[in-house]
Amino acid sequence: MKNIVGKIGKPRLLILGCGDVGMRLLPLVRDRFRVIAVTSSPDRCAALRAAGALPLVANLDQPATLARLARLASYIVHLAPPQSSGDTDRRTRNLAAILPDRATLVYISTTGVYGDCGGAWVDETRPVQPHNLRARRRVDAENVLRAWARRAGGRLSILRAPGIYAADRLPLERLRRGTPALLAVDDVYTNHIHADDLARMTAAALFHAQPLRIYHAVDDSALKMADYFDAVAQAFALPPPPRLPRAELAGVVSPMLLSFMSESRRLSNRRLKQELGLRLRYPTVQTLLEQMRMEIALSLLD
């Protein structure tokens, strides 16, 4: 990072969509930046301020509220998801309209942009092939931000993230409900990242990412979806989910859930490790589950 700290103080970092991952990011960046966290809810201002950020109320769905963000910061982290309908990301389009020239921006996208890869190993050079509107909105956001970076001399990096997990982000309610999973013959490979590691990747990208570069923000897991549910169920002494063939499952789960169960891919994280120099704290889902088992065992000894 350029040394722009000095007489003018810390550089400013603008975080949009400062939810769970954003709150995990704040301790990693607040000593290096003056952090401004955008929220659409005034009720969140106190929590953001307590976490070390300056809250700013604005709404990506309302372009008139974004004018004050223009030229406010030269570093930006865009964590906000697209709106829930349509095939373009109107929120990112509204943001791009006020982004300053020559800013550094990290965008958290999704691995869903690849669509179904039939379980193949995929690196960042694979062309996108989104299979649903949710993924098409993400591809639109990536393209809009690339156009901004080329036009305005911005330093853009895109982290494509899969399913995010943490101790408080495990599918326990799904397991307790007994939501079925696919039979092994029909099952799909799924990818994962711990929320803490995603926050660390985001911070590393601010300092070390190459411009106009895509990184897979994934751990080392190569799990099929039902095997992931089985591992969590075993760790919490819950019944494993019943398994059904795809034809039967389609009649008992939501269309959105079925769409996640229709895409299979395994993602390489070599570029992330080599270029950002990141060492994962949670290389696999099992790392967290083993840690939680040990914590529970130690608490029983106290």
C-alpha positions in Angstrom: 0.0 0.0 0.0 1.3 3.4 -0.8 2.5 5.4 2.2 -0.2 8.1 2.2 -0.3 8.3 6.0 1.4 11.3 7.5 0.2 14.9 7.6 -3.1 13.9 6.2 -3.6 11.1 8.6 -4.8 7.6 7.9 -6.3 6.8 4.4 -10.0 6.3 4.4 -11.6 2.9 3.7 -15.3 2.7 2.8 -17.1 -0.6 3.5 -20.4 -1.3 1.9 -22.5 -4.1 3.3 -20.8 -4.3 6.7 -22.6 -7.4 8.0 -21.0 -10.4 9.6 -17.9 -10.6 7.3 -17.6 -6.8 7.4 -17.6 -6.8 11.2 -14.9 -9.5 11.2 -12.9 -7.3 8.7 -13.0 -4.2 10.9 -10.4 -5.3 13.5 -8.0 -6.2 10.7 -8.1 -2.7 9.0 -9.1 -0.1 11.6 -5.4 0.5 12.7 -4.4 1.2 9.1 -7.4 3.1 7.9 -10.1 5.5 9.0 -13.0 3.2 8.3 -16.4 4.4 7.1 -19.1 1.7 7.2 -22.2 2.3 5.1 -25.5 1.0 6.4 -29.1 1.4 5.3 -30.3 1.0 8.9 -29.8 3.8 11.4 -30.3 1.1 14.1 -26.9 -0.4 13.2 -24.9 2.8 13.7 -24.1 2.2 17.4 -22.8 -1.3 16.8 -20.6 -0.1 13.9 -19.3 2.8 15.9 -18.4 0.4 18.8 -16.5 -1.8 16.4 -14.3 1.1 15.4 -16.0 2.4 12.2 -17.6 5.7 11.4 -21.2 4.8 10.4 -22.8 6.5 7.4 -26.4 6.0 6.5 -27.0 5.5 2.8 -28.9 3.0 0.6 -27.6 1.4 -2.6 -31.2 1.1 -3.8 -31.6 4.9 -3.5 -29.0 6.7 -5.7 -29.8 10.1 -4.2 -28.4 9.0 -0.9 -25.1 8.0 -2.4 -23.9 11.4 -3.5 -22.0 12.0 -0.2 -20.0 8.8 -0.9 -18.3 10.2 -4.0 -14.6 10.9 -3.5 -15.1 10.0 0.2 -12.4 7.3 0.3 -9.7 5.9 -2.0 -10.1 2.4 -0.7 -13.4 0.5 -0.9 -14.7 -2.9 0.1 -17.9 -3.9 -1.6 -19.7 -6.6 0.4 -23.3 -5.7 -0.4 -25.2 -8.4 -2.3 -27.4 -7.5 -5.3 -31.1 -6.9 -5.0 -33.2 -10.1 -5.1 -34.6 -9.9 -8.6 -33.6 -9.1 -12.2 -30.6 -10.1 -14.2 -28.5 -6.9 -13.5 -27.1 -5.7 -10.1 -28.7 -2.3 -9.8 -27.0 -1.7 -6.5 -23.5 -2.1 -8.0 -24.5 0.1 -11.0 -25.6 2.8 -8.6 -22.3 2.5 -6.7 -20.2 2.6 -9.9 -21.7 5.9 -10.9 -20.1 7.6 -7.9 -16.8 5.7 -7.6 -13.8 8.0 -7.6 -10.9 7.6 -10.1 -7.8 5.6 -9.2 -9.4 4.0 -6.1 -8.6 0.5 -4.8 -11.7 -1.7 -4.7 -12.2 -5.2 -3.4 -15.5 -6.9 -4.5 -16.8 -10.0 -2.9 -18.6 -12.0 -5.6 -19.7 -15.6 -5.7 -18.4 -18.9 -7.1 -21.9 -19.4 -8.5 -20.8 -17.5 -11.6 -19.4 -20.7 -13.0 -22.6 -22.6 -13.0 -22.4 -26.4 -13.0 -19.0 -27.7 -13.8 -19.8 -31.4 -13.4 -17.5 -31.7 -10.4 -14.4 -30.6 -12.3 -11.5 -28.7 -10.8 -11.8 -25.0 -11.8 -9.3 -22.1 -11.7 -9.9 -18.4 -12.2 -9.3 -18.6 -16.0 -12.5 -20.6 -16.5 -15.2 -18.6 -18.4 -18.3 -17.8 -16.4 -21.5 -19.6 -17.2 -24.2 -18.5 -14.7 -27.2 -20.8 -14.6 -29.6 -18.6 -12.6 -30.6 -15.0 -12.1 -28.8 -14.8 -8.8 -25.5 -15.7 -10.5 -26.2 -13.5 -13.5 -26.6 -10.5 -11.2 -23.1 -11.2 -9.8 -21.6 -11.5 -13.3 -23.2 -8.1 -14.1 -21.7 -6.6 -11.0 -18.2 -7.9 -11.9 -18.5 -6.5 -15.5 -19.7 -3.1 -14.3 -16.8 -2.8 -11.8 -14.3 -3.9 -14.5 -15.6 -1.2 -16.8 -15.2 1.3 -14.0 -11.6 0.2 -13.3 -10.5 0.4 -16.9 -12.2 3.8 -17.4 -11.1 5.4 -14.1 -7.7 3.7 -13.6 -9.0 1.8 -10.5 -7.3 -1.1 -8.9 -10.0 -3.8 -8.8 -9.8 -7.2 -7.3 -12.6 -9.7 -7.2 -12.9 -12.5 -4.6 -15.3 -15.2 -5.6 -16.6 -16.8 -2.4 -18.6 -20.0 -1.9 -20.8 -20.9 1.1 -19.6 -19.1 4.2 -19.4 -20.9 7.5 -18.4 -20.2 11.1 -19.3 -21.5 14.5 -22.5 -19.5 14.4 -23.1 -20.2 10.7 -23.6 -23.9 10.5 -26.7 -25.7 9.1 -27.9 -26.8 12.4 -31.5 -25.8 11.9 -31.6 -27.6 8.6 -30.4 -30.7 10.3 -32.9 -30.4 13.1 -35.7 -30.0 10.5 -34.5 -33.2 8.8 -34.2 -31.5 5.4 -33.1 -34.2 3.0 -29.9 -34.3 1.0 -29.0 -36.1 -2.2 -28.0 -39.7 -2.6 -24.2 -40.1 -3.1 -24.7 -41.0 -6.8 -26.5 -37.7 -7.4 -24.6 -35.5 -5.0 -22.6 -32.4 -5.9 -19.2 -31.0 -4.9 -19.6 -27.8 -2.9 -17.0 -25.3 -1.7 -16.6 -23.5 1.6 -14.8 -20.7 3.4 -14.7 -19.7 7.0 -16.0 -16.1 7.6 -12.8 -15.2 9.5 -10.6 -16.4 6.6 -12.8 -14.5 4.1 -12.3 -11.3 6.1 -8.5 -11.9 6.1 -8.5 -12.5 2.4 -10.4 -9.2 1.9 -7.8 -7.3 4.0 -4.9 -9.0 2.1 -6.5 -8.1 -1.2 -6.5 -4.4 -0.3 -2.7 -4.5 0.1 -1.4 -7.2 -2.2 -3.9 -8.0 -5.0 -2.9 -7.4 -8.6 -5.2 -5.0 -10.4 -8.1 -6.5 -12.4 -7.4 -9.9 -10.7 -9.9 -12.6 -9.7 -9.2 -14.9 -6.7 -11.1 -17.9 -5.5 -11.8 -17.2 -1.8 -12.2 -20.9 -0.9 -10.6 -23.3 1.6 -8.9 -26.6 0.9 -12.1 -28.7 1.3 -13.3 -30.9 -1.5 -16.6 -32.1 0.1 -19.8 -33.3 -1.5 -22.8 -31.4 0.0 -24.3 -34.3 1.9 -20.9 -35.2 3.4 -20.7 -31.7 4.7 -24.1 -32.1 6.4 -23.1 -35.5 7.8 -19.9 -34.0 9.3 -21.7 -31.2 11.0 -24.4 -33.6 12.2 -21.8 -35.9 13.7 -20.0 -33.1 15.5 -23.3 -32.0 17.2 -24.7 -35.5 17.8 -27.6 -34.8 15.4 -29.2 -37.3 13.0 -27.7 -37.2 9.5 -30.0 -35.9 6.9 -32.1 -38.5 5.0 -30.9 -38.9 1.4 -33.1 -39.0 -1.6 -32.6 -39.3 -5.4 -32.7 -36.0 -7.3 -36.1 -36.7 -8.8 -37.7 -37.1 -5.4 -35.8 -34.2 -3.8 -37.2 -31.8 -6.3 -40.6 -32.2 -4.8 -39.7 -31.5 -1.2 -37.1 -28.6 -1.2 -37.4 -25.0 -2.4 -36.4 -24.1 -5.9 -33.5 -22.0 -4.5 -32.2 -24.9 -2.4 -32.5 -27.2 -5.4 -30.5 -24.8 -7.5 -27.6 -25.1 -5.0 -27.9 -28.9 -5.3 -27.6 -28.7 -9.1 -24.2 -27.2 -9.4 -21.0 -29.2 -8.8 -17.5 -27.8 -8.9 -14.2 -27.9 -7.0 -12.2 -24.7 -6.9 -8.5 -24.2 -6.8 -7.2 -21.6 -4.3 -3.6 -21.7 -5.5 -3.6 -18.1 -6.8 -4.9 -16.9 -3.4 -2.1 -18.5 -1.6 0.7 -17.7 -4.0 -0.2 -14.1 -4.8 -1.8 -12.9 -1.5 0.4 -15.0 0.6 -2.5 -16.1 2.8 -2.3 -19.1 5.1 -5.7 -20.3 6.1 -6.7 -20.5 9.7 -9.4 -23.0 8.8 -8.1 -25.1 5.9 -11.1 -27.3 6.0 -14.5 -27.4 7.6 -13.3 -30.3 9.8 -10.7 -27.9 11.3 -13.5 -25.8 12.9 -15.5 -28.9 13.9 -12.5 -30.4 15.7 -11.8 -27.1 17.4 -15.4 -26.9 18.6 -15.3 -30.5 19.9 -12.2 -29.7 21.9 -13.8 -26.6 23.4 -16.8 -28.5 24.4 -14.7 -31.3 26.0 -12.6 -28.7 27.9 -15.7 -27.0 29.2 -17.0 -30.3 30.6 -13.8 -30.6 32.6 -14.1 -27.2 34.3 
